[in-house]
Amino acid sequence: MRWISNPLNSPKARVLEAALTDSRLKISVSALPILADLLVGRRIDEPEAAMHFLAPALGDLHDPLLMSGMKAGLDRLEGALERKEKVLIYGDYDVDGTTAIVILKAAIELCGGRADFHVPHRIREGYGMRDEVIERAAAEGVRLIISVDTGIRAFAAAETARRAGVDLIVTDHHLPGQDGVPQALAVVNPNQEGCNYPCKHLCGAGVAFKLAQGLMQRRLDAKDQSRLLMSFLKVVAIATIADSVPLLGENRVFAKLGLQGLRRPVNAGLRALLEVAKLGDGRTLTATEVAFRVAPRMNAAGRMDVAREVVDLFNEKDMERARTIAGRLDRLNAERQEEERRIMDSIFRRLEDEPGLREAYCVVVDGEGWHRGVIGITASRVVERYGRPTLVISREGEEAHGSGRSIASFHLLQAIESCAELFSRYGGHAHAVGFGLPSANVEKLREHLDAYARARLTPADFEPQLGFDRELPLGEVTPELHQALLLLEPFGMENREPVFAARAVRLMAPPAAVKEKHVRLRVAAGNGGGGAAQEFKPRCHPDAAAIPKRDGAGAGLGAATIQASSSWRENISFKAMGWGMKESCDRLQLLAGDRLDIAYSLGMNEHPEFGGLELNLRDVVRAR
């Protein structure tokens, strides 16, 4: 793996450091230089921008009317409320689509209206708006349909709505096609041509939230607006994190405030969901916990069964019934995991047995009857292992359905558009696509995309890379630094967790295996003295005042020990966890006393007895 250091801009960082010294955030003086380096590395170099980034607030939300089509959409929706019209919300079956329905439906009802919803069945209906659903709604008296997380390429559906006498408001975040946008009453999408909305990377639920925000600004008292916006942000945060959009700008406001609100969920369905995910303990959740423990259970409904159960969960007021629905989602997620394992085994066998397939510049792998609900996840797994853009296709007789994921240097939607004639439908963005096509076209697609990718990629694009923010010797790792780094959370797309490099650290003991795949090391700075390790006791140390005592939040060194030396910080040793790194560490044949270069991030082990500050390893190599 190639390590790449992010460039530092020390002059700008020192100016920012000085500006933050007197901020209300009370950042430790020792941690400020590192925090300033990290902010400037994220292109946040102005004091005001830094304060908004570190401490976002409701006031940082943009005016919804800055988004093209918003005023026309709000005018029509408000008219529907005044006339007591029934509104149909047409969504999608993933986390983003179902939460968008939850948000907009709740806002309409809080403002005195009534709304029904439709979530397509992934297998029976597939992605996108269908004519028969619109026609059925029109026959039932619906005169306004609002799409959420879908519709930006629904030209036929827009025409069907027009013929049926139904007004259509499209709210979406996916990229429009070359033919522009559908002829709807209003199109609300920050990515449409001519829209100057400041945050271009909202998820579908984020766009729906802006419509809800605009509606509540028109129809509710200011004091009610703030309370309800904070309540909605809990759901928007889940969708924003699950949809892997950049956690910058307005998305950061959604995620940061929403995660804080999830400490105290009021909604019965949300409480039940956190219970089954074993996260209902009253602390602020991380983006990682939402992405890997909450979102998969919500996505499982649309992948394996009926996605409307997610909407039903959030609409449920009775706690016991909510627990029943959440338990069903938990079981569906277990089924999803088993189906995913079965397909992955088949894919990896093929890739190992067929070098030509494995070495393609764009991998296209297909199988008969693979569950459509999990092929997107399996595409991600192939990208993670082989570092190549990947399409996974499920053939079902003469029709095939696929999902693709990509690498940073390859725009997957543009690749798909380069052979649009092969598809019956497609959509997506740079890093993820979904599509349908005749099974007879799969081999043509494989050949075309391999040639297309070979003209744009080189083998260097497939080489694993590890970007790190700066060198950070272990002697500079402190609880105060960890507390300062927490201000940068939540971490995710375009705001990744800071990664540091420490050179020539000492391995204090042989590696210890943890549950077969993982490994635990104990390391210390490489330039300290020798001697037997002793338990570190802050109260006895001459610099004890600099190290906070353990409290209920788990602060304090906990895992650190100290050896006799004139420089005590240089001799603190840390537990270092290498998740999934046992095999790579075994290859190094590590022994106590070895000198290592490590790439790591900082974490806090919350175990009541053995917890404390620890290192999360990203890579380990022998020191040169």
C-alpha positions in Angstrom: 0.0 0.0 0.0 1.3 3.4 -1.0 1.2 6.1 1.7 0.5 9.6 0.5 0.9 12.6 2.8 -1.6 15.4 2.4 0.2 18.7 1.8 0.4 21.1 4.8 0.0 24.8 4.5 1.7 26.0 7.6 1.4 29.8 7.2 -2.4 29.5 6.8 -2.6 27.0 9.6 -0.7 29.3 12.0 -3.0 32.2 11.2 -6.1 30.0 11.9 -4.5 28.6 15.0 -4.1 32.1 16.4 -7.8 33.0 15.5 -9.1 29.9 17.3 -7.0 30.4 20.4 -9.7 32.7 21.9 -12.7 30.9 20.6 -15.6 29.8 22.7 -14.7 26.1 21.9 -12.0 26.1 24.6 -9.6 23.9 22.5 -6.5 22.8 24.4 -3.5 24.9 23.5 -1.4 21.8 22.9 -4.0 20.4 20.4 -4.6 23.7 18.5 -1.7 23.4 16.0 -2.7 19.9 14.9 -6.4 20.9 14.6 -5.5 24.0 12.6 -3.4 21.8 10.2 -6.3 19.4 9.7 -8.8 22.2 9.0 -6.6 23.9 6.5 -6.0 20.5 4.9 -9.8 20.3 4.4 -9.7 23.8 2.7 -11.2 25.4 5.8 -8.8 28.3 6.4 -11.0 31.2 7.4 -11.8 31.7 11.1 -15.5 32.2 10.5 -15.7 29.1 8.2 -13.8 27.1 10.8 -16.2 28.1 13.6 -19.2 27.1 11.4 -17.5 23.8 10.7 -16.6 22.9 14.2 -19.9 24.1 15.8 -22.7 24.0 13.2 -26.1 25.4 14.2 -29.6 25.6 12.9 -28.9 29.1 11.7 -26.4 27.6 9.2 -29.2 26.1 7.2 -29.7 27.8 3.8 -33.0 29.4 2.8 -35.0 26.8 0.9 -36.0 29.4 -1.7 -32.5 29.5 -3.0 -33.2 26.2 -4.7 -34.7 26.4 -8.2 -38.3 25.3 -8.4 -38.8 25.6 -4.7 -41.2 28.6 -4.8 -43.4 27.0 -7.4 -43.4 23.7 -5.5 -44.3 25.4 -2.2 -47.0 27.5 -3.8 -48.7 24.4 -5.3 -48.3 22.4 -2.1 -49.7 25.2 0.1 -52.7 25.4 -2.3 -53.3 21.7 -1.9 -53.3 22.2 1.9 -55.7 25.1 1.7 -58.1 23.1 -0.5 -57.8 19.9 1.6 -56.5 17.9 -1.4 -54.9 14.5 -0.8 -51.3 14.5 -1.7 -49.4 11.4 -2.9 -45.7 11.1 -2.1 -43.9 8.8 -4.5 -40.6 7.5 -3.1 -37.9 5.0 -3.4 -37.1 1.8 -1.6 -33.8 2.6 0.0 -33.0 4.5 3.3 -32.8 7.8 1.4 -36.2 7.3 -0.3 -38.1 6.0 2.7 -36.8 8.6 5.1 -37.6 11.3 2.5 -41.2 10.1 2.6 -41.2 10.1 6.4 -40.0 13.7 6.5 -42.3 15.2 3.9 -45.4 13.3 5.1 -44.9 14.4 8.7 -44.4 18.0 7.6 -47.5 18.1 5.4 -49.6 16.6 8.3 -48.1 19.0 10.9 -49.2 21.9 8.6 -52.8 20.6 8.4 -52.7 18.5 5.2 -53.0 14.8 4.5 -50.6 12.7 2.5 -50.5 9.1 1.3 -47.3 7.5 -0.1 -46.1 4.9 -2.5 -42.9 2.9 -2.2 -42.1 0.7 -5.2 -41.3 -2.9 -4.7 -37.7 -3.4 -5.8 -38.4 -6.7 -7.6 -42.0 -6.2 -8.9 -41.7 -2.6 -9.9 -38.0 -1.6 -9.9 -36.6 1.8 -9.6 -38.4 4.9 -10.8 -41.9 6.2 -11.3 -44.4 3.9 -13.1 -47.4 5.1 -15.2 -49.9 2.7 -13.6 -49.2 4.1 -10.1 -49.9 7.6 -11.4 -53.0 6.6 -13.2 -54.4 4.7 -10.2 -53.7 7.7 -8.0 -55.5 10.0 -10.4 -58.5 7.7 -10.5 -58.6 7.9 -6.7 -58.8 11.7 -6.8 -55.2 12.6 -6.2 -54.3 15.9 -8.0 -50.8 16.4 -6.7 -47.9 13.9 -6.6 -44.5 14.8 -5.1 -41.6 12.5 -6.0 -38.8 12.2 -3.4 -35.3 10.7 -4.2 -36.6 9.9 -7.7 -38.1 11.4 -10.8 -35.3 13.5 -12.4 -35.3 11.3 -15.5 -39.0 10.4 -15.3 -40.1 12.0 -18.6 -42.8 9.4 -19.4 -44.2 9.6 -15.9 -44.4 13.4 -16.1 -46.3 13.1 -19.4 -48.6 10.5 -17.9 -49.3 12.8 -14.9 -50.1 15.7 -17.3 -52.6 13.6 -19.3 -54.2 12.4 -16.1 -54.7 15.9 -14.8 -52.2 15.5 -11.9 -49.7 18.1 -11.0 -46.2 16.7 -10.4 -43.5 18.1 -8.2 -40.2 16.3 -8.7 -37.8 16.5 -5.8 -34.6 14.6 -6.4 -30.8 14.8 -6.1 -29.6 12.5 -8.8 -27.9 14.0 -11.9 -30.2 15.0 -14.7 -29.6 13.4 -18.1 -28.5 15.1 -21.3 -32.2 15.8 -22.2 -32.7 18.1 -19.2 -35.5 17.6 -16.7 -39.1 16.4 -17.0 -41.9 18.7 -17.9 -43.3 18.8 -14.3 -45.1 21.6 -12.5 -41.9 22.1 -10.5 -38.5 20.4 -10.4 -36.6 20.8 -7.1 -33.0 19.5 -7.5 -29.8 21.4 -6.7 -28.1 19.7 -9.5 -30.3 20.9 -12.3 -28.9 23.5 -14.8 -29.3 27.1 -13.6 -29.7 26.2 -9.9 -27.3 28.2 -7.7 -28.1 26.5 -4.4 -25.0 26.5 -2.2 -25.0 22.8 -1.3 -25.0 20.7 -4.5 -24.6 17.3 -2.7 -27.8 16.9 -0.8 -29.2 13.4 -0.6 -32.9 12.8 -1.6 -34.1 13.1 2.0 -32.1 16.4 2.2 -34.0 17.8 -0.7 -37.3 16.7 0.7 -36.3 18.3 4.0 -35.7 21.6 2.3 -39.3 21.4 0.9 -40.6 20.6 4.4 -38.5 23.4 5.9 -40.0 25.9 3.4 -43.5 24.7 4.1 -43.1 25.0 7.8 -41.6 28.5 7.5 -44.8 29.5 5.7 -47.4 27.8 8.0 -45.9 27.4 11.5 -44.8 29.7 14.3 -41.1 30.3 14.6 -40.8 28.6 18.0 -42.4 25.4 16.6 -40.2 25.5 13.5 -36.9 25.2 15.5 -38.2 22.3 17.6 -39.6 20.4 14.6 -36.5 21.1 12.4 -34.3 19.6 15.1 -36.6 16.6 15.3 -36.5 16.1 11.5 -32.7 16.4 11.5 -32.4 13.0 13.3 -33.9 11.3 10.3 -32.1 13.5 7.7 -28.8 12.6 9.4 -29.4 8.9 8.9 -30.2 9.3 5.2 -27.3 11.7 4.6 -24.8 9.3 6.2 -26.4 6.2 4.6 -26.3 7.8 1.1 -22.6 8.5 1.3 -22.9 12.2 0.2 -20.1 14.6 1.2 -20.4 15.6 4.9 -19.6 19.2 4.2 -21.6 22.4 4.1 -25.3 21.9 4.8 -24.9 18.1 5.0 -22.5 18.6 7.9 -25.2 20.6 9.7 -27.7 17.8 9.1 -25.3 15.1 10.3 -23.8 16.8 13.3 -27.0 18.1 14.8 -29.0 15.0 13.8 -26.5 12.6 15.5 -26.6 14.8 18.6 -30.4 14.5 18.6 -30.3 10.7 18.3 -29.1 10.6 21.9 -32.7 11.3 22.9 -35.1 9.9 20.3 -38.7 10.5 21.0 -40.3 8.7 18.0 -41.2 5.2 19.1 -40.0 3.6 15.8 -36.7 5.3 16.0 -36.2 4.2 19.6 -37.1 0.6 18.7 -34.7 0.7 15.7 -31.8 1.9 17.9 -32.7 -0.8 20.4 -32.4 -3.7 17.9 -29.1 -2.1 16.7 -27.9 -2.1 20.3 -27.4 1.7 20.2 -30.0 3.1 22.6 -27.6 4.0 25.4 -28.0 7.8 25.5 -24.7 8.7 24.0 -24.0 10.6 20.7 -23.8 8.1 17.9 -21.0 8.1 15.3 -21.5 8.2 11.6 -19.9 4.7 11.4 -22.5 3.3 13.8 -25.3 4.8 11.7 -23.8 3.5 8.4 -23.1 0.0 9.6 -25.8 -0.7 12.2 -28.8 1.5 11.6 -28.9 2.0 7.9 -28.5 -1.7 6.9 -31.6 -2.6 9.0 -33.6 0.1 7.2 -32.3 -0.9 3.8 -33.0 -4.5 4.5 -36.8 -3.9 4.1 -36.4 -2.7 0.5 -33.7 -5.2 -0.4 -35.5 -8.3 0.9 -39.2 -7.5 1.3 -41.4 -4.3 1.3 -39.7 -1.0 2.0 -43.0 0.7 3.3 -42.3 -1.1 6.6 -39.7 1.6 7.3 -42.3 4.3 6.8 -44.7 2.3 9.0 -42.1 2.0 11.7 -41.6 5.8 11.9 -45.4 6.4 11.9 -46.0 3.9 14.7 -46.9 5.5 18.0 -47.2 2.3 20.1 -43.8 1.2 21.4 -44.5 -2.6 21.4 -45.8 -2.5 17.8 -42.7 -0.5 16.9 -40.5 -3.1 18.5 -42.3 -5.8 16.4 -41.6 -3.9 13.2 -38.0 -3.2 14.2 -37.5 -6.9 15.0 -38.7 -7.8 11.6 -36.2 -5.4 10.0 -33.5 -6.9 12.1 -34.4 -10.4 10.8 -34.5 -9.2 7.2 -31.1 -7.7 7.7 -29.8 -11.1 8.9 -31.3 -12.7 5.7 -29.7 -10.0 3.6 -26.3 -10.8 5.2 -26.7 -14.5 4.4 -27.7 -13.8 0.8 -24.8 -11.4 0.4 -22.4 -14.1 1.6 -23.7 -16.6 -0.8 -23.4 -14.3 -3.8 -20.0 -13.0 -2.7 -18.7 -16.6 -2.5 -19.8 -17.2 -6.0 -18.3 -13.9 -7.3 -14.9 -14.4 -5.6 -14.7 -18.0 -6.9 -15.3 -16.7 -10.5 -12.7 -13.9 -10.1 -10.1 -16.3 -8.8 -10.8 -18.9 -11.5 -11.0 -16.4 -14.4 -7.9 -14.1 -14.6 -9.3 -12.3 -17.6 -12.4 -11.3 -15.6 -10.4 -10.3 -12.5 -7.9 -8.2 -14.5 -10.5 -6.3 -16.5 -10.2 -2.5 -16.0 -13.9 -2.4 -15.3 -15.2 -5.7 -13.8 -18.6 -6.9 -15.0 -19.7 -10.1 -13.3 -23.1 -11.7 -13.8 -25.1 -14.6 -12.3 -28.5 -16.2 -12.8 -31.1 -15.3 -10.2 -28.9 -13.3 -7.8 -31.0 -11.3 -5.4 -31.4 -7.8 -6.8 -31.6 -6.4 -3.3 -27.9 -7.1 -2.5 -26.0 -6.8 -5.8 -25.1 -3.2 -5.0 -23.5 -4.2 -1.7 -21.6 -7.0 -3.5 -20.3 -4.6 -6.1 -18.9 -2.5 -3.2 -17.2 -5.6 -1.8 -15.4 -6.3 -5.1 -14.3 -2.7 -5.4 -12.9 -2.9 -1.8 -10.9 -6.1 -2.6 -9.7 -5.5 -6.1 -9.7 -1.7 -6.4 -11.5 -1.7 -9.8 -14.9 -0.2 -10.9 -17.4 -3.1 -10.7 -20.9 -3.9 -12.1 -22.7 -6.9 -10.6 -25.6 -8.2 -12.7 -28.5 -10.5 -11.9 -29.8 -12.3 -15.0 -33.5 -13.4 -14.8 -34.2 -15.1 -18.1 -34.1 -12.5 -21.0 -33.9 -9.5 -18.6 -31.0 -8.5 -16.4 -30.7 -6.0 -13.6 -27.5 -4.5 -12.3 -25.8 -2.2 -9.9 -22.4 -0.7 -10.0 -19.8 1.0 -7.8 -16.7 2.8 -8.7 -13.3 4.2 -7.6 -12.4 7.8 -7.2 -10.8 8.2 -10.7 -13.6 6.7 -12.7 -17.0 8.4 -13.4 -19.3 5.4 -13.6 -22.4 7.2 -14.8 -20.5 8.7 -17.7 -19.2 5.2 -18.5 -22.8 3.9 -18.6 -23.9 6.8 -20.7 -21.2 6.0 -23.3 -23.2 2.9 -24.3 -26.7 4.0 -23.4 -28.1 2.0 -26.3 -27.4 -1.3 -24.4 -29.8 -0.4 -21.5 -33.5 -0.4 -21.0 -33.0 2.0 -18.1 -30.2 3.4 -16.0 -29.4 6.2 -13.6 -27.0 7.2 -10.8 -23.9 9.3 -10.3 -20.1 9.2 -10.4 -19.6 6.4 -7.9 -22.8 4.3 -8.1 -25.3 3.3 -10.8 -28.3 1.1 -11.2 -29.6 -0.2 -14.5 -31.6 -2.8 -16.5 -30.8 -4.3 -19.8 -31.5 -7.4 -22.0 -29.5 -10.4 -20.9 -28.2 -10.7 -24.4 -26.4 -7.4 -24.0 -24.3 -8.3 -20.9 -21.3 -9.5 -22.9 -21.4 -6.4 -25.1 -21.4 -4.3 -22.0 -18.5 -6.2 -20.5 -16.4 -5.7 -23.6 -17.3 -2.0 -24.1 -16.7 -1.0 -20.4 -13.3 -2.7 -20.3 -12.2 -0.9 -23.5 -13.7 2.4 -22.2 -11.9 2.0 -18.8 -8.6 1.0 -20.4 -8.6 4.3 -22.4 -9.0 6.3 -19.1 -7.3 4.3 -16.3 -3.8 3.1 -15.7 -2.6 0.3 -13.3 -1.6 3.0 -10.8 -5.3 3.8 -10.4 -5.8 0.3 -8.9 -3.0 0.5 -6.5 -4.2 0.7 -2.9 -3.4 4.1 -1.4 -3.5 5.4 2.1 -3.7 9.2 2.5 -2.5 10.5 5.9 -2.9 14.0 7.2 0.5 14.6 8.9 3.3 13.0 10.9 2.3 12.6 14.6 4.9 11.0 16.9 3.3 9.0 19.7 4.8 11.4 22.2 2.3 14.0 21.0 -0.8 11.8 21.3 -2.8 13.0 24.3 -6.4 12.9 25.6 -6.6 16.7 24.9 -5.8 16.0 21.2 -8.5 13.3 21.1 -11.1 15.7 22.5 -10.1 18.3 19.9 -10.4 15.8 17.1 -14.0 15.0 18.2 -14.9 18.5 17.0 -14.2 17.3 13.4 -16.9 14.6 13.7 -18.9 13.2 12.0 -16.5 11.6 9.6 -17.5 10.4 6.2 -17.3 11.3 2.5 -14.9 14.3 2.0 -14.4 14.6 5.8 -12.6 11.4 6.6 -11.3 10.6 10.0 -7.8 12.1 10.5 -5.0 9.6 9.8 -1.5 10.1 11.2 1.9 8.5 10.7 4.4 7.6 13.4 7.8 6.4 12.3 10.1 3.8 13.9 7.8 3.1 16.9 8.8 0.2 19.2 6.7 -3.0 19.3 6.5 -3.7 23.0 5.1 -7.3 22.9 4.3 -9.9 20.2 1.0 -9.3 18.4 -2.1 -10.8 20.0 -4.8 -12.3 17.7 -8.4 -11.1 18.3 -11.2 -13.2 16.9 -9.1 -14.7 14.0 -9.1 -11.7 11.7 -7.9 -8.9 14.0 -4.8 -8.1 15.9 -3.8 -6.1 18.9 -0.4 -4.5 19.3 1.2 -2.5 22.0 3.5 0.2 20.7 5.6 3.1 22.1 7.6 6.0 20.7 10.8 4.7 19.1 13.3 7.0 20.9 12.4 6.3 24.5 14.6 4.4 27.0 14.3 0.9 28.1 13.1 -0.6 31.3 10.1 -2.6 32.5 6.7 -1.2 31.8 4.8 0.1 34.8 1.1 1.0 35.2 0.8 4.7 34.6 -0.9 6.6 37.5 -1.7 10.2 36.6 -1.9 11.4 40.3 1.8 10.4 40.8 3.2 12.0 37.7 4.8 15.5 37.7 2.7 16.5 34.7 -0.5 14.9 36.1 -2.5 18.2 35.8 -2.3 17.8 32.0 -4.0 14.5 32.0 -7.7 14.4 32.9 -8.9 12.0 35.5 -11.3 9.2 34.4 -14.9 10.2 34.4 -18.2 8.8 33.2 -17.5 9.6 29.6 -14.4 7.3 29.7 -11.8 10.1 29.5 -8.2 9.5 30.5 -5.4 7.5 29.2 -6.6 4.1 30.6 -4.5 2.0 28.2 -1.3 3.9 28.6 1.7 2.7 30.6 5.0 4.5 31.3 8.6 3.4 31.6 11.4 5.0 33.5 12.9 7.8 31.4 13.7 11.5 31.5 10.9 12.1 29.0 7.8 10.4 30.2 5.6 11.2 27.2 8.1 9.4 24.9 7.6 6.2 26.9 3.9 6.0 27.1 2.8 2.9 25.3 -0.6 2.5 23.6 -2.8 -0.4 22.7 -3.2 -0.4 18.9 -6.1 -2.3 17.2 -5.6 -3.6 13.7 -9.1 -4.5 12.5 -8.9 -7.1 9.8 -5.1 -6.8 9.8 -4.0 -10.2 11.4 -3.1 -11.7 8.0 -0.9 -8.7 7.0 0.8 -8.6 10.4 1.4 -12.4 10.3 3.3 -11.9 7.0 5.6 -9.4 8.7 6.5 -12.0 11.4 6.6 -9.3 14.1 8.6 -9.7 17.4 8.9 -7.6 20.5 11.4 -4.9 19.9 10.8 -4.5 16.2 10.7 -1.0 14.8 7.6 -0.1 12.8 6.1 2.7 10.8 2.4 2.9 11.6 -0.5 4.8 10.1 -3.3 5.3 12.6 -6.3 7.2 13.8 -7.2 7.9 17.4 -10.0 6.2 19.2 -11.5 5.8 22.7 -12.2 2.3 24.0 -15.3 2.7 26.2 -14.8 -0.5 28.2 -15.5 0.4 31.9 -12.3 -1.4 33.1 -9.9 -1.7 30.2 -11.0 1.4 28.2 -9.0 4.5 27.4 -7.2 6.1 24.5 -6.0 3.7 21.8 -4.8 3.7 18.3 -6.8 2.3 15.4 -4.2 1.0 12.9 -4.7 1.7 9.1 -1.4 0.1 8.0 1.8 -1.3 9.5 5.2 -1.7 7.8 8.7 -2.3 9.0 10.6 0.9 9.6 13.3 1.7 7.1 
